[in-house]
Amino acid sequence: MNSRVKETQTNSLEALEKLFVGFDTDRYFEENKNEYDWGKPQGREIW
């Protein structure tokens, strides 16, 4: 496989992992509770 292509795929995968693993749901809802005024329990079930 082309090393450049492989590098791009790896970087994309790492970015995705950071997106999901590093996603702080509590802080997200805390910061956005005015926009998402559905409360944490219901909001969490959606994810």
Buried (B, 14 or more C-beta within 10 A) or exposed (E): EEEEEEEEEEEEEEEEEEEEEEEEEEEEBEEEEEEBEEEEEEBEEEE
